[in-house]
């Protein structure tokens, strides 16, 4: 039941859209937990605030958007400048947290110093354009549906493997922390015993020097 809940969370979060505001020199970064060998597609659209109409313009021609993606070991997976509207794609080669950063490479096209960026990130089989695949491979509706189901099964398997990897990493971290706490407690006990022994010996020497014992 717990595994089913985890899968539902992944399937819900596999496709989401949002918009955010960004300054002309500001960078916005997002963290996506992605299994290995998984395709990610990001669709974006940039709008510029127009003071004359006090509203964001539908498009922002001339504004470039730089997209940079880093994998869990901080290696650059994607670094490219795009137009004001478009899409970027990449495939993860290792499971874990991928950092997706966007920033404008131009400040000459908007005097307000602020842009609105609409971003839609799709992960796994949600990023596949099945209509294009159907037209390219000339698949029937049944064949296309089978293809979708196979991709979904493959994606669920990747998600399960990634969850097992996270659980194993968390277990190793917990065991390492418990061992450190244990050794720290033992070290404190040893220090207290040594300190107590030294104090007793010092007091004994002091009493003997004073001829009290």
Buried (B, 14 or more C-beta within 10 A) or exposed (E): EEEEEBBEEBBEEBBEEEEEEBBBEBEBEBEBBBBBEBBBBBBBBBBBBEEEEEEBBEBBEEBBBBBBBBBBEEEEBBEEEBBBBEBBEBEBEBBBEBBBBBBBEBEEBBEEEBBBBBBBBBBBBBBBEBEEBBEEEEBEEEEBEEBBEEBBEBBBEBBBEBBEBBEEEEEEEEEEEEEEEEEEEEEEEEEEEEEEEEEEEEEEEEEEEEEEE
